[in-house]
Amino acid sequence: MDKIISTLITVVVAVGASGALWIGANLLFNQARGRWKLFSTVAAGAVGFFVGMLLSGNRAISGSVADEADSALAKFGQWVWFPLLLAAVCAVIGGVLSATDDARLRMIAGVAGLGGAGVLTGVLLRAEVRP
């Protein structure tokens, strides 16, 4: 009986998360035409969060490895800080890039911003996962 309840909870959570992702993507892409700066900022932040989630979830970031004795809240806090940080950095980059039409300024802001995010990520990588 416990296995059935566990499976049902997993299915409900997966369907709910898929529905929320679908609705969120639709709401995001509805902003593209009329509010480009908001769309670019949110989309870049979402990409940053996803990349940070992959790195932190795979325990590649310093501080994302929790001890077995830590509480669930402490484990969640150790896992989520880097995706939120990278999402904020990427959202700022997306906002800055969408604020100007000058190709030269966009190139400078893109290279400096994404290069800075790459350096930040590289510095925070655990020594065991560095190539």
N, C-alpha and C positions, 0 to 999 in steps of 0.2 A: 504494500500500500504506500509506503514511503517513497518508493521508486516512481510510482504513478504521480504522486503529488509533486515530487521534484521535477519530473518531466513536464507536467502541466505548467508549473511556475516558469520553467525555462522557456516553454513555447509562448506563454503570455508575454514574458519580458521581451523575447525576440521579436514577436509580432508588434508589440508596442513600440519598441525601439525602431523597427523598420518603418512603421507608420509615422513616427515623429521625425525621422530622417527625411522621409518623402515630403511631408508637409513643410518642414523647415527649408528643404531645397526649393520647393515651389515658391515659398514666401521670399526667399533670397533672390531667385531669378526674376521674380516680379519687380524687384527694385532696379534691375539693370537698365531699363530704358529711361525712367524718369529721375532716378537718383543714383547716378553712376558712382559717385564718390563713396556713398554708403555701401553699395554693392562691392566695389573693389576692396574697401576696408574689411568688410565682413568675410569676403571670399578669401582674401590673403590670410586673415586671422584663422579661418577654418583650416586652411592648408597647413599653417604653422602648428596649430593644435594637433592635427593628424600626424604630422611628422614627429612632433614631440611625444605624442602618445606611443608611436611605434618604438622610438628610442627608449623612452622611460619604461614602457611595458616589457621590453626585452632586457631590462636592467643594464643598459649600456651607459647610463648617465650616473655620475657620482652622486650619491645621496638617494638613489632610487631603490637601493637594495635594503629591504627591511629585515630585521631579525625576527625569528619565529616567536619570540617573547613579546614583540610589540603588539599593541592593540590594533583592531581593525581600522580605527580612525587614524592612528599613527602611520599605518601602512598605506592608507589612502593618501594621506598628506605627503608622504615621501614619494609617492608615485605621480601625483598630479601637479606638483609645483613646476616642473620643467615644461610640460605641455602648455600650461597657462602663461608662463614667461615667454615661450617661443610664439604663442598665439598673439600676445600683446606686441612683441617686436615686429612680427610679420604684418599685423594690422596697421601699425604705424607706417611701415614701408608701403603697404597698399594705398593708404590714405595720401601719403606724400606723392606717390607716383600718379595718382589720379587727379591731383591738384593742379598739375601743369601740363601744357601741351608741347612745351619745348623739348625736343628730342635729346638735346645735349644734357639738360638738367635731369631728365628722366633716366638717362644712362648713368649719370654720376650718382643719383640717388639710389638706383637699383643695384649698381655694383657695390657702393659703400654700404647700403643697408643689408643686402643679402650676404655680402662678404663679412660684415660684422656679425650677422646671425650665424654664419658658418664658423667664424673664429670662436664665438661664444660656445657653440655646440662642440667644437673640437677641444676646447679647454676643459669642458665639463665631462668629456668622455672618460670612462674608466680606463686605466692603463691596460687592463686585460683584454679589452675589445678594440684597442687601436691597431691599425694595420702595421 
